[in-house]
Amino acid sequence: DVQHDYMKSVLTALQNSQHALLESPTGTGKTLCLLCSALAWQRQEKGRIAQRQNNDDPSMLPSQQQKLQSNLNNADDDDDVAPPPTTNKPPIIIYASRTHSQLSQVVGELRNTRYRPRHAVLGSREHTCIHPKVNPLVAKGKSNSSNN
C-alpha cells in the first residue's frame, strides 16, 4: 500500500532525525500521510517526555511508573524505536504550502482525522506587510494615491 509505505518512511526519518525526500503519485494522500504520521510521532514524543519527567518525579508511586512504562512499551510495536528525547520540549511541526487555498484544504482534511493540532495560518508578506521597502505593492499603491 502506497500510503503505508509513505508513512513508514516519514516515521523512520523522524525517529532517526534524518531528512527524507519522498514522492508519490498525485491523489495518493501524501499530505495527510505526512501530517498524520508526523502528528503521531509528535504525540509519541510528548509521551516519552512525560514518562521521563514522571520517572524523575519522586512523588509518583512505583506502580504508577510501571503502568506508564507498560503503556509506552505496548505502544511501541515497531523495532525502529527512537531513543529517548534529550530535551523537555516536545517537537514542533511546521507545515508550509504555497497558497492559502492549499492550507485551507489541509486544515479541512485534518478535521477528518483523530488529530486536532493547534495551528495558525500565516499570510504572505504581500498580504500582511505594510512597509513600502519590503512590499513593492504597498509602495506602488502609495505612489498611485499621491498622483491623484
Disulfide bonds with the S-S distance in Angstrom:
none
